[in-house]
Amino acid sequence: MNTQMVTVTDIQRNFKHILDNLVPKNPTVVLRDSVAEAVIISFSEYKRLANLEKELLKNEMFAMMDEMHDKNKHFTDEEIDRDIEYAKKHAPRSN
């Protein structure tokens, strides 16, 4: 991965050129007063990262569901349903 560094001034003066030269998987770091402030990535890279995040969240959710299943496997569905109804009736409501 090659990271390009540009200043805010560079972006103001050469935005079209910087945008035209974005390469997937090669971010452009925007510097303001020599401090990294933002990153510009291609849209294809954005979509790739968004899909990775979705997959990660989905895998975390499945892992949590598996863990809950293992912890609750000795309870019957009726017991769980009864506990859910009890919680609905007695849990404090937030506004």
C-alpha positions in Angstrom: 0.0 0.0 0.0 1.4 3.4 -1.0 0.1 6.2 1.0 0.1 9.6 -0.7 0.3 12.7 1.6 -1.3 16.0 0.5 -1.9 19.3 2.3 -5.2 21.1 2.5 -3.6 23.7 0.2 -2.7 21.0 -2.3 -6.3 19.8 -2.3 -7.6 23.4 -2.8 -5.3 23.9 -5.8 -5.3 20.4 -7.3 -8.5 18.6 -6.3 -9.3 17.3 -9.7 -5.8 15.9 -10.2 -5.8 14.3 -6.7 -9.2 12.8 -7.3 -8.3 11.5 -10.7 -5.2 9.8 -9.3 -6.9 7.9 -6.5 -6.0 4.2 -6.6 -7.9 1.5 -4.8 -6.1 0.4 -1.6 -3.8 3.5 -1.7 -5.2 6.1 0.6 -4.4 9.8 0.4 -3.8 11.4 3.8 -4.8 15.0 4.1 -2.4 17.1 6.3 -3.3 20.3 8.0 -0.4 22.1 9.7 1.6 18.8 9.3 -1.0 16.8 11.2 -3.1 14.1 9.6 -6.7 15.3 9.5 -8.5 13.1 7.0 -8.1 10.3 4.5 -9.4 10.2 0.9 -10.0 6.8 -0.6 -11.5 5.7 -3.9 -15.2 4.7 -3.9 -14.3 1.1 -4.7 -12.1 1.0 -1.6 -14.9 2.5 0.5 -17.3 -0.2 -0.7 -14.7 -2.9 0.0 -14.2 -1.6 3.6 -18.0 -1.2 4.1 -18.5 -4.8 3.0 -15.7 -6.0 5.4 -17.3 -4.1 8.2 -20.7 -5.7 7.5 -19.2 -9.1 7.4 -17.3 -8.5 10.7 -20.5 -7.3 12.4 -22.4 -10.3 11.0 -19.8 -12.7 12.3 -19.8 -11.0 15.7 -23.6 -11.3 15.9 -23.4 -15.0 15.0 -20.8 -15.6 17.6 -22.9 -13.9 20.2 -25.9 -15.9 19.2 -23.9 -19.1 19.4 -22.7 -18.1 22.9 -26.2 -17.3 24.0 -27.4 -20.6 22.7 -24.7 -22.5 24.6 -25.4 -20.6 27.8 -29.2 -21.2 27.5 -29.3 -24.7 26.1 -30.7 -26.1 29.3 -33.7 -23.8 29.3 -36.9 -24.7 27.5 -38.5 -22.4 24.9 -41.4 -22.0 27.3 -39.1 -20.8 30.1 -37.4 -18.3 27.9 -40.8 -17.0 26.6 -42.1 -16.7 30.1 -38.9 -14.7 31.2 -39.2 -12.4 28.2 -42.9 -11.6 29.0 -42.0 -11.0 32.6 -39.2 -8.6 31.6 -41.5 -6.7 29.2 -44.0 -6.2 32.0 -41.5 -5.2 34.7 -38.7 -3.4 32.9 -38.6 0.3 33.4 -39.6 2.3 30.3 -37.3 5.0 29.0 -38.6 8.0 27.2 
